[in-house]
Amino acid sequence: MNMNEVIARINELAAKNKTVGLTEEELEERAKLRRIYIDNVTGNLKGQLDNTYIVRPDGTKEKLERKDKK
């Protein structure tokens, strides 16, 4: 299932939830789809940040360092 399909299904479930409500199976499906979406967005952001450099005024590039969580 690609991201466009995941987003479309999340939107379908959201619309149904507003009108008639969701069954227990649909609630579980919605939770799984949301997790897939969040993991995808987080992974994409981490990938971008891993390839981000700071360009100093003298023209040198410095790779961003990952900070450890406290």
HELIX and SHEET records of a PDB file:
HELIX    1   1 MET A    3  THR A   19  1                                  17    
HELIX    2   2 GLU A   24  ASP A   50  1                                  27    
SHEET    1   A 2 TYR A  53  VAL A  55  0                                        
SHEET    2   A 2 LYS A  61  LYS A  63 -1                                        
END                                                                             
